[in-house]
């Protein structure tokens, strides 16, 4: 895995879980690039998905974590960007498959739907699992038009 920090962002619904996962990243010996939000006040999750997309596009991070209340809205907002492959995960299996088969570069969790131990487990597995490539590479290439894949 890259030595770059892991980008992490949330809206107010994922703020508490984001703080827990930043601590977990540090425990794993990784740096976190905290893209906000920085408190429990209501904010708009698409703004934080856009921040994640920019961090990945600029090369500040290779992988990221996004959180909102359910994880649904922020994953939809993130996947509007051609270079983002955000996967909403609920357990260790979905976290592993999102990397092995789909080359996800952003783990998405629901701050109000995922327990803290499951979230930490998903994080660890997501970060440790490599993309298998092979038969999956062609499928992943179809996610974005060729001209957008360079972004």
N, C-alpha and C positions, 0 to 999 in steps of 0.2 A: 504494500500500500504506500501511497505517496506520503512524503513528509509534510505536505501542505496541511494547514489546519482544516478541520471539518467545519463547514459553514452550518449554522443553525439559526432558524428563525421561527417565529410563531406569531399568532394573533393573541388576543387576551384569553381565548379559550384554551390555548396550549402553553401559556406563560409559565404556570407552575411546573408542568412537566419539562419544559425547556430548561429551567433551572436545574432540575434533577439530572437531566441528560448531559448538561455541561459538566456537572460534577463527575458523572460517569466517564465522560471523555477524558477528563483529567486523571481519574483513577486508572484508566487504560493507557496513560502516558501520551495522550494526544492533545493537541491544542484546538480550541474552539474559536471560530470566527463568529461572534455573536452579532447577527444582523437585526436584532430587535424581535419583538417589541420589548420594552424595558419596564413594563408594569401591567397591572390588571385592568387598566382603563380600556374601554372599547376602541378597537382599531379595525381597519379593513384588511382582511387576509390577502386579497390580491396584491396589495402593496408589498407584502413580505415575500410572496411568491416571486414577484418581480425582482426584489433584492437578491433572492437566491439565484435566479437566472443570471443576473448580472455578475454575481460572484463567480459562478461557474464559467461564464463566457469570457470573463477577463483573466481567468486562470488563478484567481486568489484561492480557489478551492477546487478539488476534483470531485468531492462528494459532499452531500449535505443532508440535513434533517429538517423537515418542516412539520409544524404542528398547528392544528386549530382544534376546535371542540370535538368534531367528529373525524377530522382528517379529510373529509370528502371535498369540501370547498377549496381548500388550499392545494390539494392535489390536482383538481381540475384547473385551477388558475396557473399552477406551475407547468402543467403539460401543454399549455398554449405555446410555450417556447420550444422551438425545434430541437435545441440541444439539451433539453431537460427530459429525463426519463424518471418521473416521480412515481413511486409505487406505494400505495396505501397498504400497510401490512398490519396484521392482527395477531400474528403468532410466529414462532420460529420457522415454520415451514414456508410461510409466505415471504418472510425476510430472506431466507436462503434462495428460494426460487426466483425472487425478484433480481437477484444478482447472477445466479448461475445461468438462467435461461433468458433473462430480459436485459441484462447489463444496466440495471437501474443505477442512476447516479444520485438519486435523492430518496431517502427513506421518509415516508410520511406516516405519522401516528396521530391518533385522536387523543387529545389531552383529557377529554371527559369520558372516553370509551375504552381506554387501554390502561390496565393497572401498571404501577411503577415497575414491578419485577418483570412483567412481560415486555414492557418498553425497553428496559435495560438489556434483556435477552435479545430482543430484535435488533437493537443497536449493535451489540457485539457481533452477532451473526452477520449482519449486513456489512459491517466493516471488514470482517475476516474472510468473507466468501468472494472468490474470484469468478469472473465470467467464464463459462465453459467454451464459448465460441462455437466452432464447428457448425453443425446444422442450425444452431440458433443465430449465428451471425447474419445470415441472409434475412431472417425474419426481423431482427432488430434494425437492419439497414432500411427496411420498409417503413419504419416509424416516421421518418422525415424525408422530404425530398432531398435529393443529392446536393443541391445548392445550399440548403439549410444545414446540412450535416457538418459543414465546416465551421459553423458558429460556435 
